[in-house]
């Protein structure tokens, strides 16, 4: 693993932890505005690690990650739902398929 891969892994772990904590401890806030919670989680971690220019960079990182389907399928569904993928075209069927993939992966584990 090269130095940039290691930094990407650290960023992804911290981003996922921050988003998870937001969802768990601020459930009502998350339900009211999922897109804002995604952006805020990204900004908090990115300000700390100074890794990316904008949230689209993390979307690309997640899509290219070797464990994309297993680790990030539900997050990708959330990104699709909030309009951060496919150039802001929201494909609700794709969202549903990604959430279902997350459930399928959970059952396999």
C-alpha positions in Angstrom: 0.0 0.0 0.0 1.5 3.3 -1.0 1.4 6.5 1.0 -1.6 8.0 -0.8 -3.6 4.7 -0.5 -3.0 4.8 3.3 -4.2 8.4 3.5 -7.3 7.5 1.5 -8.0 4.6 3.9 -7.6 6.9 6.9 -9.9 9.5 5.3 -12.6 6.9 4.4 -12.6 5.4 7.9 -12.9 8.8 9.6 -15.5 10.0 7.2 -17.6 6.8 7.7 -17.2 7.1 11.5 -18.3 10.8 11.5 -21.3 10.1 9.3 -22.2 7.0 11.4 -22.1 9.1 14.6 -24.2 11.8 12.9 -26.8 9.3 11.9 -26.8 7.6 15.4 -26.6 10.6 17.7 -28.5 13.1 15.5 -31.1 10.9 13.9 -33.7 13.6 13.5 -31.2 16.0 11.9 -30.2 13.3 9.5 -33.7 12.4 8.6 -34.5 16.1 7.9 -31.5 16.8 5.7 -29.4 13.9 4.6 -27.5 15.8 1.9 -26.4 18.5 4.5 -25.2 15.8 6.9 -23.1 14.2 4.1 -21.6 17.5 3.3 -21.0 18.5 7.0 -19.3 15.1 7.7 -17.1 15.5 4.6 -16.1 19.1 5.6 -15.3 18.2 9.2 -13.0 15.3 8.3 -11.6 17.1 5.2 -10.7 20.2 7.3 -8.9 17.9 9.7 -7.0 15.8 7.0 -6.9 18.3 4.1 -7.3 15.5 1.5 -9.9 16.6 -1.1 -11.3 19.6 -2.9 -14.9 18.7 -2.7 -17.4 15.9 -2.0 -17.2 14.7 -5.6 -13.6 13.6 -5.0 -14.7 11.3 -2.2 -17.4 9.9 -4.4 -14.8 9.0 -7.0 -12.6 7.5 -4.3 -15.4 5.3 -3.0 -16.4 4.2 -6.5 -12.8 3.1 -7.2 -12.2 1.4 -3.9 -11.3 -2.3 -4.1 -14.1 -3.1 -1.5 -16.6 -0.8 -3.1 -19.6 -3.1 -3.2 -19.1 -4.6 0.2 -18.2 -1.5 2.3 -19.9 1.3 0.5 -23.0 0.1 -1.2 -25.4 1.7 1.2 -23.3 4.9 1.3 -23.4 5.0 -2.5 -27.2 4.6 -2.3 -27.3 7.6 0.0 -25.0 9.6 -2.4 -27.3 8.7 -5.3 -30.4 9.6 -3.3 -28.9 13.0 -2.4 -27.8 13.7 -6.0 -24.1 13.5 -5.6 -23.6 10.8 -8.3 -24.3 10.7 -12.0 -24.0 14.4 -12.3 -26.9 15.2 -10.0 -29.4 12.9 -11.8 -31.1 11.0 -9.1 -31.8 7.4 -10.2 -34.1 6.0 -7.5 -33.9 2.5 -8.9 -30.1 2.6 -8.6 -30.4 3.8 -5.0 -32.7 0.9 -4.2 -30.4 -1.6 -5.8 -27.4 -0.3 -3.9 -29.3 -0.5 -0.6 -30.4 -4.0 -1.5 -26.8 -4.9 -2.3 -25.8 -3.7 1.2 -28.5 -5.9 2.8 -27.3 -8.9 0.7 -23.7 -8.3 1.7 -24.8 -8.2 5.4 -26.6 -11.5 5.0 -23.5 -13.1 3.5 -21.3 -11.9 6.3 
